Amino acid sequence: MVEHPIPDTTIYLNGEPYRRDIFESPVVFKHTGDIPFSITVTSNDHGMIVEANNKINKETGKASIVEVIPKKEGNTAVNILVDDGCGGLEYSFNVSVQDTSK
């Protein structure tokens, strides 16, 4: 279940990507079993406004980092699907990309 939702966020063109390790405190998803789960990160705009990925945390070796890279000005949802093989849970948060050069 979602324990600590990722808040809607604003990022900026030509700025730093948004990155959040969903396993670091406060953890986003509460997982009660010992079964590891997979993470899939996508955007509903198919990469037009943002590029959304999941990345490997080099310290833990887990693909647990949500990365959102701004591509153009606009608003979109970023979707996170976690699945432990026994059932999945989908969660989304909104991202606004602003162009500060205007």
Biotite code that builds the C-alpha atoms (Angstrom):
import biotite.structure as struc

atoms = struc.array([
    struc.Atom([0.000, 0.000, 0.000], chain_id="A", res_id=1, res_name="MET", atom_name="CA", element="C"),
    struc.Atom([1.042, 3.623, -0.431], chain_id="A", res_id=2, res_name="VAL", atom_name="CA", element="C"),
    struc.Atom([2.464, 4.765, 2.903], chain_id="A", res_id=3, res_name="GLU", atom_name="CA", element="C"),
    struc.Atom([4.010, 8.142, 2.003], chain_id="A", res_id=4, res_name="HIS", atom_name="CA", element="C"),
    struc.Atom([2.699, 9.488, -1.313], chain_id="A", res_id=5, res_name="PRO", atom_name="CA", element="C"),
    struc.Atom([5.016, 11.457, -3.551], chain_id="A", res_id=6, res_name="ILE", atom_name="CA", element="C"),
    struc.Atom([3.589, 14.975, -3.634], chain_id="A", res_id=7, res_name="PRO", atom_name="CA", element="C"),
    struc.Atom([2.802, 16.722, -6.886], chain_id="A", res_id=8, res_name="ASP", atom_name="CA", element="C"),
    struc.Atom([5.935, 18.555, -7.937], chain_id="A", res_id=9, res_name="THR", atom_name="CA", element="C"),
    struc.Atom([7.258, 21.253, -10.249], chain_id="A", res_id=10, res_name="THR", atom_name="CA", element="C"),
    struc.Atom([10.485, 20.891, -12.205], chain_id="A", res_id=11, res_name="ILE", atom_name="CA", element="C"),
    struc.Atom([12.109, 23.278, -14.652], chain_id="A", res_id=12, res_name="TYR", atom_name="CA", element="C"),
    struc.Atom([13.282, 23.041, -18.241], chain_id="A", res_id=13, res_name="LEU", atom_name="CA", element="C"),
    struc.Atom([17.087, 22.924, -18.368], chain_id="A", res_id=14, res_name="ASN", atom_name="CA", element="C"),
    struc.Atom([17.029, 22.189, -14.630], chain_id="A", res_id=15, res_name="GLY", atom_name="CA", element="C"),
    struc.Atom([17.871, 19.139, -12.585], chain_id="A", res_id=16, res_name="GLU", atom_name="CA", element="C"),
    struc.Atom([15.703, 16.027, -12.971], chain_id="A", res_id=17, res_name="PRO", atom_name="CA", element="C"),
    struc.Atom([13.449, 15.051, -10.085], chain_id="A", res_id=18, res_name="TYR", atom_name="CA", element="C"),
    struc.Atom([14.787, 11.946, -8.303], chain_id="A", res_id=19, res_name="ARG", atom_name="CA", element="C"),
    struc.Atom([13.255, 10.013, -5.414], chain_id="A", res_id=20, res_name="ARG", atom_name="CA", element="C"),
    struc.Atom([14.320, 6.645, -4.015], chain_id="A", res_id=21, res_name="ASP", atom_name="CA", element="C"),
    struc.Atom([11.028, 5.035, -3.055], chain_id="A", res_id=22, res_name="ILE", atom_name="CA", element="C"),
    struc.Atom([12.765, 2.725, -0.544], chain_id="A", res_id=23, res_name="PHE", atom_name="CA", element="C"),
    struc.Atom([14.475, 5.529, 1.394], chain_id="A", res_id=24, res_name="GLU", atom_name="CA", element="C"),
    struc.Atom([12.784, 7.048, 4.399], chain_id="A", res_id=25, res_name="SER", atom_name="CA", element="C"),
    struc.Atom([10.020, 7.947, 4.258], chain_id="A", res_id=26, res_name="PRO", atom_name="CA", element="C"),
    struc.Atom([9.283, 4.908, 2.094], chain_id="A", res_id=27, res_name="VAL", atom_name="CA", element="C"),
    struc.Atom([6.587, 5.397, -0.520], chain_id="A", res_id=28, res_name="VAL", atom_name="CA", element="C"),
    struc.Atom([5.231, 1.843, -0.496], chain_id="A", res_id=29, res_name="PHE", atom_name="CA", element="C"),
    struc.Atom([4.722, -0.376, 2.532], chain_id="A", res_id=30, res_name="LYS", atom_name="CA", element="C"),
    struc.Atom([5.507, -3.976, 1.694], chain_id="A", res_id=31, res_name="HIS", atom_name="CA", element="C"),
    struc.Atom([4.679, -6.585, 4.305], chain_id="A", res_id=32, res_name="THR", atom_name="CA", element="C"),
    struc.Atom([6.076, -9.666, 2.591], chain_id="A", res_id=33, res_name="GLY", atom_name="CA", element="C"),
    struc.Atom([9.627, -10.802, 2.013], chain_id="A", res_id=34, res_name="ASP", atom_name="CA", element="C"),
    struc.Atom([9.049, -11.069, -1.728], chain_id="A", res_id=35, res_name="ILE", atom_name="CA", element="C"),
    struc.Atom([10.953, -8.376, -3.626], chain_id="A", res_id=36, res_name="PRO", atom_name="CA", element="C"),
    struc.Atom([8.857, -6.328, -5.981], chain_id="A", res_id=37, res_name="PHE", atom_name="CA", element="C"),
    struc.Atom([9.512, -4.857, -9.384], chain_id="A", res_id=38, res_name="SER", atom_name="CA", element="C"),
    struc.Atom([8.976, -1.211, -10.217], chain_id="A", res_id=39, res_name="ILE", atom_name="CA", element="C"),
    struc.Atom([7.872, 0.268, -13.534], chain_id="A", res_id=40, res_name="THR", atom_name="CA", element="C"),
    struc.Atom([7.791, 4.049, -13.985], chain_id="A", res_id=41, res_name="VAL", atom_name="CA", element="C"),
    struc.Atom([6.016, 5.661, -16.943], chain_id="A", res_id=42, res_name="THR", atom_name="CA", element="C"),
    struc.Atom([4.399, 8.923, -17.934], chain_id="A", res_id=43, res_name="SER", atom_name="CA", element="C"),
    struc.Atom([0.981, 9.189, -19.511], chain_id="A", res_id=44, res_name="ASN", atom_name="CA", element="C"),
    struc.Atom([2.330, 11.690, -22.068], chain_id="A", res_id=45, res_name="ASP", atom_name="CA", element="C"),
    struc.Atom([4.638, 9.083, -23.690], chain_id="A", res_id=46, res_name="HIS", atom_name="CA", element="C"),
    struc.Atom([7.805, 11.120, -23.131], chain_id="A", res_id=47, res_name="GLY", atom_name="CA", element="C"),
    struc.Atom([6.615, 14.398, -24.619], chain_id="A", res_id=48, res_name="MET", atom_name="CA", element="C"),
    struc.Atom([6.599, 16.521, -21.440], chain_id="A", res_id=49, res_name="ILE", atom_name="CA", element="C"),
    struc.Atom([8.789, 14.355, -19.220], chain_id="A", res_id=50, res_name="VAL", atom_name="CA", element="C"),
    struc.Atom([10.900, 11.241, -19.507], chain_id="A", res_id=51, res_name="GLU", atom_name="CA", element="C"),
    struc.Atom([10.103, 8.971, -16.560], chain_id="A", res_id=52, res_name="ALA", atom_name="CA", element="C"),
    struc.Atom([12.424, 6.107, -15.605], chain_id="A", res_id=53, res_name="ASN", atom_name="CA", element="C"),
    struc.Atom([13.327, 3.832, -12.769], chain_id="A", res_id=54, res_name="ASN", atom_name="CA", element="C"),
    struc.Atom([17.047, 3.720, -12.007], chain_id="A", res_id=55, res_name="LYS", atom_name="CA", element="C"),
    struc.Atom([19.300, 1.451, -9.990], chain_id="A", res_id=56, res_name="ILE", atom_name="CA", element="C"),
    struc.Atom([20.421, 2.700, -6.591], chain_id="A", res_id=57, res_name="ASN", atom_name="CA", element="C"),
    struc.Atom([24.160, 1.980, -6.802], chain_id="A", res_id=58, res_name="LYS", atom_name="CA", element="C"),
    struc.Atom([24.437, 1.483, -3.035], chain_id="A", res_id=59, res_name="GLU", atom_name="CA", element="C"),
    struc.Atom([21.631, -1.074, -2.690], chain_id="A", res_id=60, res_name="THR", atom_name="CA", element="C"),
    struc.Atom([21.595, -2.557, -6.199], chain_id="A", res_id=61, res_name="GLY", atom_name="CA", element="C"),
    struc.Atom([17.788, -2.170, -6.314], chain_id="A", res_id=62, res_name="LYS", atom_name="CA", element="C"),
    struc.Atom([15.922, -0.439, -9.137], chain_id="A", res_id=63, res_name="ALA", atom_name="CA", element="C"),
    struc.Atom([14.254, 1.929, -6.711], chain_id="A", res_id=64, res_name="SER", atom_name="CA", element="C"),
    struc.Atom([14.922, 5.466, -7.931], chain_id="A", res_id=65, res_name="ILE", atom_name="CA", element="C"),
    struc.Atom([12.126, 7.314, -9.715], chain_id="A", res_id=66, res_name="VAL", atom_name="CA", element="C"),
    struc.Atom([13.677, 9.806, -12.140], chain_id="A", res_id=67, res_name="GLU", atom_name="CA", element="C"),
    struc.Atom([11.688, 12.445, -14.023], chain_id="A", res_id=68, res_name="VAL", atom_name="CA", element="C"),
    struc.Atom([13.520, 14.478, -16.683], chain_id="A", res_id=69, res_name="ILE", atom_name="CA", element="C"),
    struc.Atom([11.813, 17.639, -18.044], chain_id="A", res_id=70, res_name="PRO", atom_name="CA", element="C"),
    struc.Atom([11.395, 17.719, -21.837], chain_id="A", res_id=71, res_name="LYS", atom_name="CA", element="C"),
    struc.Atom([8.984, 20.613, -22.497], chain_id="A", res_id=72, res_name="LYS", atom_name="CA", element="C"),
    struc.Atom([6.600, 22.880, -20.623], chain_id="A", res_id=73, res_name="GLU", atom_name="CA", element="C"),
    struc.Atom([3.327, 21.333, -19.486], chain_id="A", res_id=74, res_name="GLY", atom_name="CA", element="C"),
    struc.Atom([1.640, 19.080, -16.940], chain_id="A", res_id=75, res_name="ASN", atom_name="CA", element="C"),
    struc.Atom([1.513, 15.307, -16.820], chain_id="A", res_id=76, res_name="THR", atom_name="CA", element="C"),
    struc.Atom([1.085, 12.349, -14.514], chain_id="A", res_id=77, res_name="ALA", atom_name="CA", element="C"),
    struc.Atom([3.918, 9.989, -13.632], chain_id="A", res_id=78, res_name="VAL", atom_name="CA", element="C"),
    struc.Atom([2.772, 6.439, -12.924], chain_id="A", res_id=79, res_name="ASN", atom_name="CA", element="C"),
    struc.Atom([4.549, 3.967, -10.670], chain_id="A", res_id=80, res_name="ILE", atom_name="CA", element="C"),
    struc.Atom([3.584, 0.300, -10.829], chain_id="A", res_id=81, res_name="LEU", atom_name="CA", element="C"),
    struc.Atom([4.948, -1.981, -8.118], chain_id="A", res_id=82, res_name="VAL", atom_name="CA", element="C"),
    struc.Atom([4.383, -5.717, -8.403], chain_id="A", res_id=83, res_name="ASP", atom_name="CA", element="C"),
    struc.Atom([5.508, -8.558, -6.153], chain_id="A", res_id=84, res_name="ASP", atom_name="CA", element="C"),
    struc.Atom([4.262, -11.272, -8.501], chain_id="A", res_id=85, res_name="GLY", atom_name="CA", element="C"),
    struc.Atom([1.137, -11.790, -6.382], chain_id="A", res_id=86, res_name="CYS", atom_name="CA", element="C"),
    struc.Atom([-0.538, -8.570, -7.434], chain_id="A", res_id=87, res_name="GLY", atom_name="CA", element="C"),
    struc.Atom([0.385, -5.061, -8.384], chain_id="A", res_id=88, res_name="GLY", atom_name="CA", element="C"),
    struc.Atom([-0.377, -1.580, -7.164], chain_id="A", res_id=89, res_name="LEU", atom_name="CA", element="C"),
    struc.Atom([-0.373, 1.507, -9.356], chain_id="A", res_id=90, res_name="GLU", atom_name="CA", element="C"),
    struc.Atom([0.153, 5.001, -8.030], chain_id="A", res_id=91, res_name="TYR", atom_name="CA", element="C"),
    struc.Atom([0.510, 8.370, -9.777], chain_id="A", res_id=92, res_name="SER", atom_name="CA", element="C"),
    struc.Atom([1.641, 11.872, -8.979], chain_id="A", res_id=93, res_name="PHE", atom_name="CA", element="C"),
    struc.Atom([1.464, 15.009, -11.096], chain_id="A", res_id=94, res_name="ASN", atom_name="CA", element="C"),
    struc.Atom([4.452, 16.865, -12.484], chain_id="A", res_id=95, res_name="VAL", atom_name="CA", element="C"),
    struc.Atom([4.424, 20.412, -13.798], chain_id="A", res_id=96, res_name="SER", atom_name="CA", element="C"),
    struc.Atom([7.298, 21.479, -16.045], chain_id="A", res_id=97, res_name="VAL", atom_name="CA", element="C"),
    struc.Atom([7.908, 25.219, -16.218], chain_id="A", res_id=98, res_name="GLN", atom_name="CA", element="C"),
    struc.Atom([10.125, 27.181, -18.568], chain_id="A", res_id=99, res_name="ASP", atom_name="CA", element="C"),
    struc.Atom([11.962, 29.831, -16.542], chain_id="A", res_id=100, res_name="THR", atom_name="CA", element="C"),
    struc.Atom([13.311, 31.596, -19.644], chain_id="A", res_id=101, res_name="SER", atom_name="CA", element="C"),
    struc.Atom([9.951, 33.260, -20.384], chain_id="A", res_id=102, res_name="LYS", atom_name="CA", element="C"),
])
